[in-house]
């Protein structure tokens, strides 16, 4: 099963990177597989340090911002076992160490083992708006190979869901993603109608 979450890693100088990641997990979360691209900071940090923290969160604004590479001002605290940082406002977290890293392909396969875990707060859940923002964030990371007409059609559906069931964070996150995709389309001379909830 794929779990959409956030991974924090540190570079060798201790600078934190916060990135969305969808690892393949087992129900017990004892081991999981990450598949970052070799161009990503997450890949470079894990190759250099071999440790990080996987977070379960319902903060779709954070997911949206990290998906499109926007800076985030998320509070963190030191991890208990690994050299890493825990998001203060996550629901659950899993400190991990890399047990295997295969970077022969463009997408690296990294097997990780949980060495510590914690629970910060209850998971609110994904209502339809939160789910729509999550899907929109995933599409925003695929503008290099998905047709803009396909993304636009999905965004029209997502906008309706955010309008009907979203709160301020969901509206802000979705509008951020719309602006991002519209800017990418504009730079490429593509059409992308801006929809706002």
N, C-alpha and C positions, 0 to 999 in steps of 0.2 A: 504494500500500500504506500502511496505517496502522501507525505505530510507537508503542507505548505507552512513554512516557518521562517524564522530569522536566525542567521548564524553570525556570531561575533567571533572575530579572530584578531590576534595581535601580530604585528610585524616584528622583526627582530629588535627594533628600537622601542617597542611597547606601544605603538600607535594603534588604536582600535579601528577595525573596519566592521561595519554593520551591513549585512546583505541578505536579501531574501533567498531562500533555498528550499527546494522541494526534495528532500531525501526520501529514499525508499526505506521504510521502517518496518520493524516487526511489532506486534501488539505490546510486547513487554518493553520496548525501547532500550533493549540491552545493547544491540548493535544496529547500525544503519549505514546506508551507502549514499554518499554525496557524489554529484556528477558536475562539478564546476568546469567551465571552459578555462583553458590554460591562459587566456588573456585576463582573467579575473584576479582581483586582489585576494579574494578568498583562497583561490588555488595557490597563489604565491606564498601567502601566509601559512597555509597548512603544510605546504612542502617544506617551508623553512622551520616551522616550529612544531608541527605535528599535534596541535591541540586547539580546542576552541569550545564554544558553547552553542548548542542548538536550543532555540526558544520557541515555545508555543504561545501565540498571542492572538488576540482578537482586535488588535489596533490596526485597522485597515489603512489609516492615514500613514502610519509608519511603514507598512508594507508597500503602499503606493510610492512614497518618497524614495525608499531604498530601491525599488524596482527600476525607477528611471534615473537613478544616480544622483538624486538631490541630496544635499547635506541634511543631516538630521541632528537634532539636539536632544538626544535621548540619554537620560541619566543611567549610569551603570555603576555597579559595585564589583569589587574583586571576587573572582571565582574562588571556591574553597579548596579545590584540589589541583586544577590545572592553572597554567599561566593564561588567564583570560578574564573577560568581563561579562557580568550578568546584567541584562536589562532590568532595571528596577521595576518597571511597569509591565512585566510579562506575566503570563499565567503560570507556566511551568518552564523549567529549563533542565537541560541535560549537558553536563560537562563531559567532554569526550577527548579521547586520544586516538590518533590515527594508528591503525594496525596494518594497513596495506594501502599503497598508493601506486596506481598503474597509470602512467601518463603517456602511454604509447599512442593514444588516439587524441584528437582535438579536445574531446570532453574526457577529462580525467575521471577515473573510478577510484574513489577514496572510501575505504572501509573504516568505520570508526566504532569504538567501543565506549559505552557510557561508564564513567568512573565515579560520578557523583550526580545527584539530581535534587531538585527542590521545587516547591510550590509556593508561589507568591500570592496569588489571588484566584478567585473563581473565574472560569472561562465564561464570558457573557454568552457566547454562541455566535453563529453567523446567521443573522436574519437575511432576507432576500437582498437587501441593499449591501450588506457587508459581503455577501457572496458575489454580487455583481461587481463590486469594486475589486475584489480579489481576482476575478476572471479578467476584468479590464486591465489590471496591473500585469497579469501574465501576457495578455495580448500586446501591451505596450513594450514588452521586452522582445517581441517577435516582429517588429516592423521591418527588419532586414530581409525577411523571407516570406511574410504573409502579404497578400494583396490588400491594399488600403480599402478597397470596396468591401472586402470581407470583414475587416476590422470595423469599418464604419457601420455596417449592418448590425454587428453584435453590440456596438456602443449605443445604437438607437434603442435596442432592447434593454440594455443595462440602465440607460438614463431613466426609462420609465420605472424600473424597479427602485432606483435610488430616490426618485421623486416620491413614490408611493410609501416607501418604508424606511428611508434613511433619515439620520439625524445630521447635525452640523458637521461632524467628522467625516461621514460618508459623502456628503455633498462636497466638502472641500477636497477630499481625496479624489473623487471622480472628476471634478473640474480640473484638478492638477494633471490628471492623466489625459483628459481631453486636450488640454493645452499642449502637453508634450507631444502627443500623436499628431495634432494639427501642425505643430512646428516642424516635425520630421517630414510630414507630407509636403508642406510648403517648400522646404529646402530641396526636395526631390521633384518639385513640379507636379505633384499629385494632388488630386482633389480629396478633401476630407471636410465634410460639413460639421461644424461645431455644434454639439448638442449639450445643453446644460439642464440639470434637474431643477 
